[in-house]
């Protein structure tokens, strides 16, 4: 007779993007919470981190873009990236949730963009995509900020 105890670890990510008028602070666009996709590289990095394997990375940056096609798990960059990467503010919340936030100022926008995707990156360069998701696009213009919240939730069953 076996006395095995097993548990299943699940990792789910969620993203929310909000466009906020920088003067009135009114939310003018909101993606709502959308389930996120971890890329193949992101999953590999999670496994490496658990084992403290050489070459493992943690998330540190975010980027937003105009990508409106489905996420490909083999992607290493965000399509239609707008402006530059932003460093993440990282915190744990709840029992097992990593919350990542970043704010993108619209003052540097050269034109109005339809922002429709956001991703987490290991470094502030291409080819380091950890997680990505697309959502219903919203117009983002000068005078507006894009506030990003990412949650990576761990659970056992």
Buried (B, 14 or more C-beta within 10 A) or exposed (E): EEEEEEEEEEBEBBBBBBBBBEEEEEEBBBBEEBEBBBBEBBBBBBEBEEEEEEEBBEBBBBBBBBBBEEBEEEBBBBBBBBBEBBEBEEEEEEEEBBBBBBEBBBEEBEEEBBBBBBBBBBEBEEEBBBBBBBBEBBEBEEEBBBBBBBBBBBEEE
